[in-house]
Amino acid sequence: MAALDWSQCPAVESIPGKVSGAWVLRGTRMPVATIFENLEAGANIDDIMEWFDGLDREQVKAVIEFAARSLEIPASAR
């Protein structure tokens, strides 16, 4: 499976020198990978919001929805 093109997700940014250039929620230091690691471990959005101060629920949801849409098979490929 190809890596997601996070540059197409407006809720995230990657800035050289900020969290080693990792994709983070825009305006934060929260790596996108951390969201998915917590979800994989059984957390839900409410848990993530409680554990990590300063996050915007809509940003977290946008990242999850972007990843889900990226996994959909285009109608032309079916």
PyMOL Python script that loads the backbone (N, CA, C, O; Angstrom):
from pymol import cmd

cmd.read_pdbstr("""\
ATOM      1  N   MET A   1       0.847  -1.182   0.000  1.00  0.00           N
ATOM      2  CA  MET A   1       0.000   0.000   0.000  1.00  0.00           C
ATOM      3  C   MET A   1       0.889   1.241   0.000  1.00  0.00           C
ATOM      4  O   MET A   1       1.851   1.325   0.764  1.00  0.00           O
ATOM      5  N   ALA A   2       0.568   2.181  -0.842  1.00  0.00           N
ATOM      6  CA  ALA A   2       1.330   3.423  -0.926  1.00  0.00           C
ATOM      7  C   ALA A   2       1.062   4.300   0.296  1.00  0.00           C
ATOM      8  O   ALA A   2      -0.010   4.246   0.898  1.00  0.00           O
ATOM      9  N   ALA A   3       2.050   5.097   0.642  1.00  0.00           N
ATOM     10  CA  ALA A   3       1.883   6.033   1.754  1.00  0.00           C
ATOM     11  C   ALA A   3       0.874   7.110   1.373  1.00  0.00           C
ATOM     12  O   ALA A   3       0.747   7.468   0.202  1.00  0.00           O
ATOM     13  N   LEU A   4       0.172   7.612   2.351  1.00  0.00           N
ATOM     14  CA  LEU A   4      -0.794   8.677   2.102  1.00  0.00           C
ATOM     15  C   LEU A   4      -0.065   9.982   1.773  1.00  0.00           C
ATOM     16  O   LEU A   4       1.005  10.260   2.315  1.00  0.00           O
ATOM     17  N   ASP A   5      -0.647  10.761   0.896  1.00  0.00           N
ATOM     18  CA  ASP A   5      -0.093  12.072   0.552  1.00  0.00           C
ATOM     19  C   ASP A   5      -0.712  13.102   1.487  1.00  0.00           C
ATOM     20  O   ASP A   5      -1.718  13.732   1.160  1.00  0.00           O
ATOM     21  N   TRP A   6      -0.099  13.260   2.649  1.00  0.00           N
ATOM     22  CA  TRP A   6      -0.661  14.148   3.669  1.00  0.00           C
ATOM     23  C   TRP A   6      -0.681  15.601   3.220  1.00  0.00           C
ATOM     24  O   TRP A   6      -1.390  16.413   3.814  1.00  0.00           O
ATOM     25  N   SER A   7       0.080  15.950   2.187  1.00  0.00           N
ATOM     26  CA  SER A   7       0.062  17.334   1.706  1.00  0.00           C
ATOM     27  C   SER A   7      -1.315  17.708   1.160  1.00  0.00           C
ATOM     28  O   SER A   7      -1.606  18.891   0.979  1.00  0.00           O
ATOM     29  N   GLN A   8      -2.152  16.726   0.900  1.00  0.00           N
ATOM     30  CA  GLN A   8      -3.497  16.967   0.393  1.00  0.00           C
ATOM     31  C   GLN A   8      -4.527  17.132   1.511  1.00  0.00           C
ATOM     32  O   GLN A   8      -5.706  17.359   1.238  1.00  0.00           O
ATOM     33  N   CYS A   9      -4.095  17.022   2.750  1.00  0.00           N
ATOM     34  CA  CYS A   9      -4.991  17.149   3.906  1.00  0.00           C
ATOM     35  C   CYS A   9      -4.765  18.518   4.556  1.00  0.00           C
ATOM     36  O   CYS A   9      -3.701  18.754   5.129  1.00  0.00           O
ATOM     37  N   PRO A  10      -5.750  19.426   4.478  1.00  0.00           N
ATOM     38  CA  PRO A  10      -5.556  20.782   5.011  1.00  0.00           C
ATOM     39  C   PRO A  10      -5.439  20.858   6.534  1.00  0.00           C
ATOM     40  O   PRO A  10      -5.073  21.907   7.063  1.00  0.00           O
ATOM     41  N   ALA A  11      -5.737  19.781   7.243  1.00  0.00           N
ATOM     42  CA  ALA A  11      -5.682  19.802   8.707  1.00  0.00           C
ATOM     43  C   ALA A  11      -4.277  19.574   9.249  1.00  0.00           C
ATOM     44  O   ALA A  11      -4.058  19.668  10.457  1.00  0.00           O
ATOM     45  N   VAL A  12      -3.311  19.272   8.363  1.00  0.00           N
ATOM     46  CA  VAL A  12      -1.960  18.955   8.825  1.00  0.00           C
ATOM     47  C   VAL A  12      -0.915  19.819   8.125  1.00  0.00           C
ATOM     48  O   VAL A  12      -1.187  20.463   7.112  1.00  0.00           O
ATOM     49  N   GLU A  13       0.292  19.812   8.698  1.00  0.00           N
ATOM     50  CA  GLU A  13       1.420  20.524   8.109  1.00  0.00           C
ATOM     51  C   GLU A  13       2.707  19.795   8.450  1.00  0.00           C
ATOM     52  O   GLU A  13       2.774  19.063   9.438  1.00  0.00           O
ATOM     53  N   SER A  14       3.707  19.995   7.644  1.00  0.00           N
ATOM     54  CA  SER A  14       5.038  19.466   7.900  1.00  0.00           C
ATOM     55  C   SER A  14       6.011  20.616   7.699  1.00  0.00           C
ATOM     56  O   SER A  14       6.131  21.160   6.601  1.00  0.00           O
ATOM     57  N   ILE A  15       6.702  20.979   8.765  1.00  0.00           N
ATOM     58  CA  ILE A  15       7.641  22.102   8.720  1.00  0.00           C
ATOM     59  C   ILE A  15       9.016  21.585   9.145  1.00  0.00           C
ATOM     60  O   ILE A  15       9.170  21.077  10.255  1.00  0.00           O
ATOM     61  N   PRO A  16      10.020  21.712   8.263  1.00  0.00           N
ATOM     62  CA  PRO A  16      11.365  21.275   8.634  1.00  0.00           C
ATOM     63  C   PRO A  16      11.778  21.915   9.965  1.00  0.00           C
ATOM     64  O   PRO A  16      11.609  23.117  10.166  1.00  0.00           O
ATOM     65  N   GLY A  17      12.313  21.102  10.856  1.00  0.00           N
ATOM     66  CA  GLY A  17      12.746  21.613  12.151  1.00  0.00           C
ATOM     67  C   GLY A  17      11.673  21.578  13.220  1.00  0.00           C
ATOM     68  O   GLY A  17      11.971  21.758  14.401  1.00  0.00           O
ATOM     69  N   LYS A  18      10.425  21.349  12.824  1.00  0.00           N
ATOM     70  CA  LYS A  18       9.327  21.239  13.793  1.00  0.00           C
ATOM     71  C   LYS A  18       8.967  19.763  13.892  1.00  0.00           C
ATOM     72  O   LYS A  18       8.476  19.176  12.928  1.00  0.00           O
ATOM     73  N   VAL A  19       9.209  19.167  15.042  1.00  0.00           N
ATOM     74  CA  VAL A  19       8.973  17.740  15.281  1.00  0.00           C
ATOM     75  C   VAL A  19       9.660  16.927  14.166  1.00  0.00           C
ATOM     76  O   VAL A  19       9.089  15.984  13.618  1.00  0.00           O
ATOM     77  N   SER A  20      10.889  17.322  13.855  1.00  0.00           N
ATOM     78  CA  SER A  20      11.712  16.646  12.836  1.00  0.00           C
ATOM     79  C   SER A  20      11.036  16.574  11.473  1.00  0.00           C
ATOM     80  O   SER A  20      11.310  15.658  10.697  1.00  0.00           O
ATOM     81  N   GLY A  21      10.172  17.511  11.175  1.00  0.00           N
ATOM     82  CA  GLY A  21       9.512  17.545   9.873  1.00  0.00           C
ATOM     83  C   GLY A  21       8.362  16.574   9.728  1.00  0.00           C
ATOM     84  O   GLY A  21       7.831  16.401   8.631  1.00  0.00           O
ATOM     85  N   ALA A  22       7.963  15.926  10.835  1.00  0.00           N
ATOM     86  CA  ALA A  22       6.844  14.985  10.790  1.00  0.00           C
ATOM     87  C   ALA A  22       5.548  15.721  10.465  1.00  0.00           C
ATOM     88  O   ALA A  22       5.428  16.917  10.729  1.00  0.00           O
ATOM     89  N   TRP A  23       4.586  15.013   9.895  1.00  0.00           N
ATOM     90  CA  TRP A  23       3.259  15.587   9.671  1.00  0.00           C
ATOM     91  C   TRP A  23       2.586  15.729  11.024  1.00  0.00           C
ATOM     92  O   TRP A  23       2.464  14.757  11.770  1.00  0.00           O
ATOM     93  N   VAL A  24       2.153  16.936  11.339  1.00  0.00           N
ATOM     94  CA  VAL A  24       1.500  17.236  12.613  1.00  0.00           C
ATOM     95  C   VAL A  24       0.182  17.945  12.340  1.00  0.00           C
ATOM     96  O   VAL A  24      -0.032  18.482  11.254  1.00  0.00           O
ATOM     97  N   LEU A  25      -0.699  17.941  13.336  1.00  0.00           N
ATOM     98  CA  LEU A  25      -1.922  18.729  13.218  1.00  0.00           C
ATOM     99  C   LEU A  25      -1.514  20.195  13.092  1.00  0.00           C
ATOM    100  O   LEU A  25      -0.676  20.677  13.854  1.00  0.00           O
ATOM    101  N   ARG A  26      -2.101  20.893  12.141  1.00  0.00           N
ATOM    102  CA  ARG A  26      -1.746  22.282  11.853  1.00  0.00           C
ATOM    103  C   ARG A  26      -1.815  23.128  13.134  1.00  0.00           C
ATOM    104  O   ARG A  26      -2.812  23.112  13.855  1.00  0.00           O
ATOM    105  N   GLY A  27      -0.731  23.862  13.394  1.00  0.00           N
ATOM    106  CA  GLY A  27      -0.670  24.748  14.555  1.00  0.00           C
ATOM    107  C   GLY A  27      -0.327  24.049  15.859  1.00  0.00           C
ATOM    108  O   GLY A  27      -0.374  24.668  16.923  1.00  0.00           O
ATOM    109  N   THR A  28       0.023  22.752  15.791  1.00  0.00           N
ATOM    110  CA  THR A  28       0.369  21.999  17.001  1.00  0.00           C
ATOM    111  C   THR A  28       1.690  21.266  16.781  1.00  0.00           C
ATOM    112  O   THR A  28       2.315  21.377  15.726  1.00  0.00           O
ATOM    113  N   ARG A  29       2.092  20.525  17.789  1.00  0.00           N
ATOM    114  CA  ARG A  29       3.246  19.633  17.674  1.00  0.00           C
ATOM    115  C   ARG A  29       2.782  18.178  17.754  1.00  0.00           C
ATOM    116  O   ARG A  29       3.592  17.283  17.996  1.00  0.00           O
ATOM    117  N   MET A  30       1.486  17.940  17.553  1.00  0.00           N
ATOM    118  CA  MET A  30       0.923  16.584  17.640  1.00  0.00           C
ATOM    119  C   MET A  30       1.123  15.844  16.323  1.00  0.00           C
ATOM    120  O   MET A  30       0.483  16.174  15.325  1.00  0.00           O
ATOM    121  N   PRO A  31       2.016  14.836  16.311  1.00  0.00           N
ATOM    122  CA  PRO A  31       2.217  14.064  15.093  1.00  0.00           C
ATOM    123  C   PRO A  31       0.962  13.270  14.708  1.00  0.00           C
ATOM    124  O   PRO A  31       0.275  12.705  15.559  1.00  0.00           O
ATOM    125  N   VAL A  32       0.692  13.248  13.421  1.00  0.00           N
ATOM    126  CA  VAL A  32      -0.426  12.466  12.902  1.00  0.00           C
ATOM    127  C   VAL A  32      -0.263  11.001  13.327  1.00  0.00           C
ATOM    128  O   VAL A  32      -1.238  10.341  13.687  1.00  0.00           O
ATOM    129  N   ALA A  33       0.963  10.506  13.283  1.00  0.00           N
ATOM    130  CA  ALA A  33       1.218   9.108  13.646  1.00  0.00           C
ATOM    131  C   ALA A  33       0.749   8.804  15.066  1.00  0.00           C
ATOM    132  O   ALA A  33       0.280   7.698  15.335  1.00  0.00           O
ATOM    133  N   THR A  34       0.868   9.763  15.974  1.00  0.00           N
ATOM    134  CA  THR A  34       0.455   9.549  17.362  1.00  0.00           C
ATOM    135  C   THR A  34      -1.050   9.309  17.457  1.00  0.00           C
ATOM    136  O   THR A  34      -1.504   8.511  18.277  1.00  0.00           O
ATOM    137  N   ILE A  35      -1.815   9.995  16.626  1.00  0.00           N
ATOM    138  CA  ILE A  35      -3.260   9.795  16.625  1.00  0.00           C
ATOM    139  C   ILE A  35      -3.566   8.347  16.258  1.00  0.00           C
ATOM    140  O   ILE A  35      -4.346   7.676  16.935  1.00  0.00           O
ATOM    141  N   PHE A  36      -2.944   7.874  15.179  1.00  0.00           N
ATOM    142  CA  PHE A  36      -3.231   6.515  14.721  1.00  0.00           C
ATOM    143  C   PHE A  36      -2.666   5.451  15.662  1.00  0.00           C
ATOM    144  O   PHE A  36      -3.261   4.383  15.804  1.00  0.00           O
ATOM    145  N   GLU A  37      -1.543   5.720  16.300  1.00  0.00           N
ATOM    146  CA  GLU A  37      -1.001   4.791  17.290  1.00  0.00           C
ATOM    147  C   GLU A  37      -1.976   4.629  18.452  1.00  0.00           C
ATOM    148  O   GLU A  37      -2.190   3.517  18.936  1.00  0.00           O
ATOM    149  N   ASN A  38      -2.561   5.728  18.895  1.00  0.00           N
ATOM    150  CA  ASN A  38      -3.523   5.665  19.998  1.00  0.00           C
ATOM    151  C   ASN A  38      -4.809   4.967  19.575  1.00  0.00           C
ATOM    152  O   ASN A  38      -5.369   4.185  20.343  1.00  0.00           O
ATOM    153  N   LEU A  39      -5.281   5.239  18.367  1.00  0.00           N
ATOM    154  CA  LEU A  39      -6.475   4.547  17.879  1.00  0.00           C
ATOM    155  C   LEU A  39      -6.220   3.043  17.782  1.00  0.00           C
ATOM    156  O   LEU A  39      -7.071   2.237  18.158  1.00  0.00           O
ATOM    157  N   GLU A  40      -5.055   2.676  17.279  1.00  0.00           N
ATOM    158  CA  GLU A  40      -4.698   1.261  17.158  1.00  0.00           C
ATOM    159  C   GLU A  40      -4.658   0.586  18.523  1.00  0.00           C
ATOM    160  O   GLU A  40      -4.979  -0.596  18.648  1.00  0.00           O
ATOM    161  N   ALA A  41      -4.264   1.338  19.541  1.00  0.00           N
ATOM    162  CA  ALA A  41      -4.185   0.804  20.903  1.00  0.00           C
ATOM    163  C   ALA A  41      -5.553   0.743  21.592  1.00  0.00           C
ATOM    164  O   ALA A  41      -5.654   0.294  22.734  1.00  0.00           O
ATOM    165  N   GLY A  42      -6.609   1.197  20.894  1.00  0.00           N
ATOM    166  CA  GLY A  42      -7.951   1.093  21.459  1.00  0.00           C
ATOM    167  C   GLY A  42      -8.561   2.403  21.909  1.00  0.00           C
ATOM    168  O   GLY A  42      -9.693   2.417  22.393  1.00  0.00           O
ATOM    169  N   ALA A  43      -7.849   3.498  21.762  1.00  0.00           N
ATOM    170  CA  ALA A  43      -8.389   4.797  22.171  1.00  0.00           C
ATOM    171  C   ALA A  43      -9.451   5.259  21.172  1.00  0.00           C
ATOM    172  O   ALA A  43      -9.524   4.770  20.045  1.00  0.00           O
ATOM    173  N   ASN A  44     -10.264   6.206  21.612  1.00  0.00           N
ATOM    174  CA  ASN A  44     -11.213   6.846  20.698  1.00  0.00           C
ATOM    175  C   ASN A  44     -10.911   8.350  20.698  1.00  0.00           C
ATOM    176  O   ASN A  44     -10.025   8.812  21.418  1.00  0.00           O
ATOM    177  N   ILE A  45     -11.640   9.091  19.901  1.00  0.00           N
ATOM    178  CA  ILE A  45     -11.370  10.530  19.787  1.00  0.00           C
ATOM    179  C   ILE A  45     -11.505  11.225  21.138  1.00  0.00           C
ATOM    180  O   ILE A  45     -10.713  12.111  21.456  1.00  0.00           O
ATOM    181  N   ASP A  46     -12.494  10.836  21.932  1.00  0.00           N
ATOM    182  CA  ASP A  46     -12.661  11.455  23.252  1.00  0.00           C
ATOM    183  C   ASP A  46     -11.425  11.235  24.131  1.00  0.00           C
ATOM    184  O   ASP A  46     -10.984  12.143  24.835  1.00  0.00           O
ATOM    185  N   ASP A  47     -10.872  10.012  24.078  1.00  0.00           N
ATOM    186  CA  ASP A  47      -9.658   9.729  24.853  1.00  0.00           C
ATOM    187  C   ASP A  47      -8.517  10.632  24.409  1.00  0.00           C
ATOM    188  O   ASP A  47      -7.830  11.236  25.233  1.00  0.00           O
ATOM    189  N   ILE A  48      -8.325  10.717  23.104  1.00  0.00           N
ATOM    190  CA  ILE A  48      -7.231  11.522  22.563  1.00  0.00           C
ATOM    191  C   ILE A  48      -7.399  12.982  22.975  1.00  0.00           C
ATOM    192  O   ILE A  48      -6.426  13.636  23.349  1.00  0.00           O
ATOM    193  N   MET A  49      -8.622  13.493  22.908  1.00  0.00           N
ATOM    194  CA  MET A  49      -8.877  14.883  23.300  1.00  0.00           C
ATOM    195  C   MET A  49      -8.560  15.099  24.780  1.00  0.00           C
ATOM    196  O   MET A  49      -8.066  16.160  25.161  1.00  0.00           O
ATOM    197  N   GLU A  50      -8.840  14.106  25.606  1.00  0.00           N
ATOM    198  CA  GLU A  50      -8.581  14.205  27.042  1.00  0.00           C
ATOM    199  C   GLU A  50      -7.079  14.120  27.345  1.00  0.00           C
ATOM    200  O   GLU A  50      -6.578  14.850  28.200  1.00  0.00           O
ATOM    201  N   TRP A  51      -6.375  13.248  26.658  1.00  0.00           N
ATOM    202  CA  TRP A  51      -4.963  12.995  26.943  1.00  0.00           C
ATOM    203  C   TRP A  51      -4.029  14.065  26.411  1.00  0.00           C
ATOM    204  O   TRP A  51      -2.960  14.290  26.978  1.00  0.00           O
ATOM    205  N   PHE A  52      -4.419  14.736  25.320  1.00  0.00           N
ATOM    206  CA  PHE A  52      -3.530  15.702  24.676  1.00  0.00           C
ATOM    207  C   PHE A  52      -4.205  17.066  24.631  1.00  0.00           C
ATOM    208  O   PHE A  52      -5.130  17.287  23.849  1.00  0.00           O
ATOM    209  N   ASP A  53      -3.737  17.973  25.472  1.00  0.00           N
ATOM    210  CA  ASP A  53      -4.309  19.318  25.541  1.00  0.00           C
ATOM    211  C   ASP A  53      -4.060  20.104  24.257  1.00  0.00           C
ATOM    212  O   ASP A  53      -3.058  19.904  23.571  1.00  0.00           O
ATOM    213  N   GLY A  54      -4.987  20.992  23.952  1.00  0.00           N
ATOM    214  CA  GLY A  54      -4.798  21.920  22.857  1.00  0.00           C
ATOM    215  C   GLY A  54      -5.165  21.413  21.479  1.00  0.00           C
ATOM    216  O   GLY A  54      -4.923  22.092  20.481  1.00  0.00           O
ATOM    217  N   LEU A  55      -5.749  20.223  21.412  1.00  0.00           N
ATOM    218  CA  LEU A  55      -6.145  19.691  20.104  1.00  0.00           C
ATOM    219  C   LEU A  55      -7.527  20.190  19.725  1.00  0.00           C
ATOM    220  O   LEU A  55      -8.360  20.489  20.581  1.00  0.00           O
ATOM    221  N   ASP A  56      -7.745  20.271  18.441  1.00  0.00           N
ATOM    222  CA  ASP A  56      -9.047  20.650  17.899  1.00  0.00           C
ATOM    223  C   ASP A  56      -9.724  19.379  17.398  1.00  0.00           C
ATOM    224  O   ASP A  56      -9.200  18.687  16.525  1.00  0.00           O
ATOM    225  N   ARG A  57     -10.885  19.082  17.955  1.00  0.00           N
ATOM    226  CA  ARG A  57     -11.612  17.849  17.604  1.00  0.00           C
ATOM    227  C   ARG A  57     -11.831  17.745  16.094  1.00  0.00           C
ATOM    228  O   ARG A  57     -11.716  16.660  15.522  1.00  0.00           O
ATOM    229  N   GLU A  58     -12.145  18.865  15.451  1.00  0.00           N
ATOM    230  CA  GLU A  58     -12.405  18.839  14.005  1.00  0.00           C
ATOM    231  C   GLU A  58     -11.143  18.468  13.226  1.00  0.00           C
ATOM    232  O   GLU A  58     -11.226  17.785  12.205  1.00  0.00           O
ATOM    233  N   GLN A  59      -9.986  18.909  13.695  1.00  0.00           N
ATOM    234  CA  GLN A  59      -8.727  18.531  13.041  1.00  0.00           C
ATOM    235  C   GLN A  59      -8.490  17.040  13.169  1.00  0.00           C
ATOM    236  O   GLN A  59      -8.128  16.382  12.193  1.00  0.00           O
ATOM    237  N   VAL A  60      -8.692  16.499  14.362  1.00  0.00           N
ATOM    238  CA  VAL A  60      -8.488  15.067  14.583  1.00  0.00           C
ATOM    239  C   VAL A  60      -9.430  14.276  13.679  1.00  0.00           C
ATOM    240  O   VAL A  60      -9.016  13.315  13.030  1.00  0.00           O
ATOM    241  N   LYS A  61     -10.694  14.682  13.641  1.00  0.00           N
ATOM    242  CA  LYS A  61     -11.662  13.993  12.784  1.00  0.00           C
ATOM    243  C   LYS A  61     -11.281  14.121  11.312  1.00  0.00           C
ATOM    244  O   LYS A  61     -11.428  13.161  10.555  1.00  0.00           O
ATOM    245  N   ALA A  62     -10.798  15.283  10.896  1.00  0.00           N
ATOM    246  CA  ALA A  62     -10.413  15.492   9.501  1.00  0.00           C
ATOM    247  C   ALA A  62      -9.267  14.566   9.098  1.00  0.00           C
ATOM    248  O   ALA A  62      -9.253  14.050   7.980  1.00  0.00           O
ATOM    249  N   VAL A  63      -8.313  14.354   9.993  1.00  0.00           N
ATOM    250  CA  VAL A  63      -7.183  13.466   9.711  1.00  0.00           C
ATOM    251  C   VAL A  63      -7.675  12.026   9.551  1.00  0.00           C
ATOM    252  O   VAL A  63      -7.261  11.325   8.628  1.00  0.00           O
ATOM    253  N   ILE A  64      -8.547  11.594  10.440  1.00  0.00           N
ATOM    254  CA  ILE A  64      -9.076  10.232  10.371  1.00  0.00           C
ATOM    255  C   ILE A  64      -9.904  10.051   9.096  1.00  0.00           C
ATOM    256  O   ILE A  64      -9.783   9.037   8.408  1.00  0.00           O
ATOM    257  N   GLU A  65     -10.735  11.030   8.793  1.00  0.00           N
ATOM    258  CA  GLU A  65     -11.574  10.949   7.595  1.00  0.00           C
ATOM    259  C   GLU A  65     -10.726  10.990   6.324  1.00  0.00           C
ATOM    260  O   GLU A  65     -11.045  10.303   5.354  1.00  0.00           O
ATOM    261  N   PHE A  66      -9.652  11.782   6.311  1.00  0.00           N
ATOM    262  CA  PHE A  66      -8.761  11.827   5.156  1.00  0.00           C
ATOM    263  C   PHE A  66      -8.155  10.448   4.918  1.00  0.00           C
ATOM    264  O   PHE A  66      -8.123   9.965   3.786  1.00  0.00           O
ATOM    265  N   ALA A  67      -7.681   9.824   5.977  1.00  0.00           N
ATOM    266  CA  ALA A  67      -7.080   8.496   5.847  1.00  0.00           C
ATOM    267  C   ALA A  67      -8.112   7.486   5.352  1.00  0.00           C
ATOM    268  O   ALA A  67      -7.811   6.662   4.489  1.00  0.00           O
ATOM    269  N   ALA A  68      -9.323   7.549   5.893  1.00  0.00           N
ATOM    270  CA  ALA A  68     -10.377   6.617   5.472  1.00  0.00           C
ATOM    271  C   ALA A  68     -10.717   6.819   3.992  1.00  0.00           C
ATOM    272  O   ALA A  68     -10.839   5.842   3.252  1.00  0.00           O
ATOM    273  N   ARG A  69     -10.869   8.061   3.554  1.00  0.00           N
ATOM    274  CA  ARG A  69     -11.177   8.340   2.138  1.00  0.00           C
ATOM    275  C   ARG A  69     -10.047   7.875   1.234  1.00  0.00           C
ATOM    276  O   ARG A  69     -10.294   7.431   0.113  1.00  0.00           O
ATOM    277  N   SER A  70      -8.824   7.973   1.702  1.00  0.00           N
ATOM    278  CA  SER A  70      -7.675   7.567   0.904  1.00  0.00           C
ATOM    279  C   SER A  70      -7.650   6.061   0.672  1.00  0.00           C
ATOM    280  O   SER A  70      -7.017   5.580  -0.268  1.00  0.00           O
ATOM    281  N   LEU A  71      -8.337   5.324   1.530  1.00  0.00           N
ATOM    282  CA  LEU A  71      -8.378   3.869   1.403  1.00  0.00           C
ATOM    283  C   LEU A  71      -9.500   3.379   0.502  1.00  0.00           C
ATOM    284  O   LEU A  71      -9.532   2.209   0.122  1.00  0.00           O
ATOM    285  N   GLU A  72     -10.414   4.269   0.162  1.00  0.00           N
ATOM    286  CA  GLU A  72     -11.532   3.878  -0.699  1.00  0.00           C
ATOM    287  C   GLU A  72     -11.025   3.606  -2.105  1.00  0.00           C
ATOM    288  O   GLU A  72     -10.118   4.277  -2.597  1.00  0.00           O
ATOM    289  N   ILE A  73     -11.626   2.610  -2.738  1.00  0.00           N
ATOM    290  CA  ILE A  73     -11.260   2.254  -4.104  1.00  0.00           C
ATOM    291  C   ILE A  73     -12.108   3.115  -5.049  1.00  0.00           C
ATOM    292  O   ILE A  73     -13.337   3.096  -4.973  1.00  0.00           O
ATOM    293  N   PRO A  74     -11.445   3.877  -5.949  1.00  0.00           N
ATOM    294  CA  PRO A  74     -12.219   4.690  -6.892  1.00  0.00           C
ATOM    295  C   PRO A  74     -13.103   3.808  -7.763  1.00  0.00           C
ATOM    296  O   PRO A  74     -12.738   2.680  -8.093  1.00  0.00           O
ATOM    297  N   ALA A  75     -14.264   4.328  -8.130  1.00  0.00           N
ATOM    298  CA  ALA A  75     -15.220   3.573  -8.942  1.00  0.00           C
ATOM    299  C   ALA A  75     -14.551   3.102 -10.237  1.00  0.00           C
ATOM    300  O   ALA A  75     -14.855   2.007 -10.712  1.00  0.00           O
ATOM    301  N   SER A  76     -13.667   3.882 -10.808  1.00  0.00           N
ATOM    302  CA  SER A  76     -13.013   3.523 -12.065  1.00  0.00           C
ATOM    303  C   SER A  76     -12.066   2.345 -11.917  1.00  0.00           C
ATOM    304  O   SER A  76     -11.698   1.722 -12.913  1.00  0.00           O
ATOM    305  N   ALA A  77     -11.656   2.021 -10.669  1.00  0.00           N
ATOM    306  CA  ALA A  77     -10.726   0.930 -10.434  1.00  0.00           C
ATOM    307  C   ALA A  77     -11.420  -0.371 -10.036  1.00  0.00           C
ATOM    308  O   ALA A  77     -10.765  -1.398  -9.858  1.00  0.00           O
ATOM    309  N   ARG A  78     -12.733  -0.326  -9.899  1.00  0.00           N
ATOM    310  CA  ARG A  78     -13.472  -1.532  -9.467  1.00  0.00           C
ATOM    311  C   ARG A  78     -13.665  -2.481 -10.602  1.00  0.00           C
ATOM    312  O   ARG A  78     -14.263  -3.542 -10.425  1.00  0.00           O
TER     313      ARG A  78
END
""", "prot")
cmd.dss("prot")
cmd.show_as("cartoon", "prot")
cmd.util.cbc("prot")
cmd.orient("prot")
